[in-house]
Amino acid sequence: MNEQMANAPVYYALAQAQFNPIAAMSKYVDEVQDLLRREGYTLFETQEIPQLQLVVATEGGVPVVPNVSSLTTWRMTRPDRSAGFILNQTSVTYHTTHYQTRREFLPAVLQGVKAVHKVVSLDHVSRLGLRYLHAVLPADGETVDQYLADGLRGVQIGAAQRYASSEFICDTQTGPLLPQGTLVARVHRLTASLGFPPDIMPSGLTLMERFTVREASSHAVIDTDHFVEGAMPLDLEKMGEQLLSLHAGIRQAFDAIVSAHAKAVWA
């Protein structure tokens, strides 16, 4: 995350642009895939995600049978499965398990938006967001507390802690396309193997070796999500500036969450 961090704790990052729905996306996906294939995303996979829809009866009180449908997504991934795109009818997401710096990361989602727009002629983008997962993995002889700011060290009740969580939701000032954003920061402390929040998975990607922690251990996950919502024109330069602003908010939250010891270890 930090351009100067030699041991950056980011183990998964994603950037997403949601756009006006394209119901016929399946007709265009081959062209989008070919554009991204030329940029090095040569693996192509289709995934059907089941979705359960519950409809409440409004007349006669007769229950309605739940409807099971599926959401089709298309994944275009680098051959080493370090990064890739996820496309569906309403969004394009760039995600990576081999994060380097924002200079490589932020332009990638714009590359995906550009490819989709070139093929389907998007009208607007309705949401831009960034999300980072940082792994706090103490070395032998260290504790998670040493890596977190004082206010996040929790309450000690004299029992072995299995799980604890803190969440902060903030209004932020961003720009230039939309002036107000939402920043969500969560800190999960647990004794388990390193994993992912239940609403997120690195589909089709491979973790960096140092984050492949299979044994249960005391650690923390810092989960930061910063986004803006509202109609935004297809101006890639201004979208890039908006992403930079979102990244700055995430960096500010990260700096407030971690301790001086953590920054020294990861520097």
Secondary structure, DSSP 8 states (H G I E B T S, - for coil): --TT-TT--EEEEEEEEEES--TTHHHHHHHHHHHHHTTT--EEEEEEEEEEE-----STT-----EEEEEEEEEEE-TTSSEEEEE-SSEEEEEESS---HHHHHHHHHHHHHHHHHHH----EEEEEEEEEEEE---TT--GGGGB-GGGS----SS---EEEEEEEEEEE--SS-SEEEEEEEEEEEEES----TT---TT----GGG---S-EEEEEEEEEEEEEEEE-S-HHHHHHHHHHHHHHHHHHHHHHB-HHHHHHH-
